[in-house]
Amino acid sequence: MNDLQKEINELKEFIVDLKADRLAVKQKEKAEAWTKYVSLTIVIIAVIAATASQMSGKFGGAVQMDQLKASDDWSFYQAKSIKQHLDESALVQLQQTGNTNNPLVAAEIKKLAANVTRYDSEKADVQAQAKSLEQQRDEASARGGRMGLAVSILSVSIATASISTVTKKKPLWFAAMVMAAIAVAEMVAAWVR
């Protein structure tokens, strides 16, 4: 009977230890339940970062396209300037050496003078278009820069949230969320600019 009593006591101790272990596990799970929310936060921040990255790329593409178009317009402006200069030179030469009483020479002088005036007008239009494209380029560049900054902040936020899970430090998680909020503010500022 003594052996049976001894086994029963050991079984009771085992049950008490088992209950204590279960309670400790439950308390640990309860204390670390916030880490589930950290994981969810990381996923949400990653989605926002991917969106910001796409938007940043869009602005980068706009910068390149506007720069190419502006360069084309400035080249067109230079071509107009060269044509104007050639017509001005021909006009001066005809006026100095040509017989202005000759109807063909007079018609050519009139045509060259009209071309010079027309080139001034066309150059002004091309210049305005090129400057407009440069302004669009600069705006897209500024917006893309802000969006790039948001992507960087979001990346740091993801890393900080991940570290908070490993180190079990809630303040790091809160810091990550603050950084993500700052990044979202940058995104909004870039978008509505």
RANORKA-V606647 format. One line per field, one symbol per residue. phi: phi as a letter, one per 20 degrees, with the letter a starting at -180 (. if undefined). psi: psi as a letter, one per 20 degrees, with the letter a starting at -180 (. if undefined). burial: b if it has 16 or more other ideal C-beta (glycine too) atoms within 10 Angstrom, else e. Layout:
# RANORKA-V606647
phi->???
psi->???
burial->???
This chain:
# RANORKA-V606647
phi->.ffffffffffffffffffffffffffffffdfffffffffffffffffffffffffffffffffffffffffffffffffffffffffffffffedeeffffffffffffffffffffgffffffffffffffffffffffffffffffffffffffffffffffeldfgffffffffffffffffffffeg
psi->hghghghgghgggggggghggggggghggghjhhhghggggggghhggggghgghghghghhggghgggggghhghghghgggggghgghgggghhiroiiphggghgggggghgggghggghggggggghghhggghghggghghhhggggghghgggghghhggikohhhghhghgghggghhggghhgi.
burial->eeeeeeeeeeeeeeeeeeeeeeeeeeeeeeeeeebeebeebbeebeebbeebbebbeebbebbeebbebbeebbebbeebeebbeebeebbeebeeebeeeeeeeeeebeebeebbeebeebbeebeebbeebbebbeebbebbbbbbbbbebbbebbebbbebbeeeeeebbebbbebbeebbebbeebeee
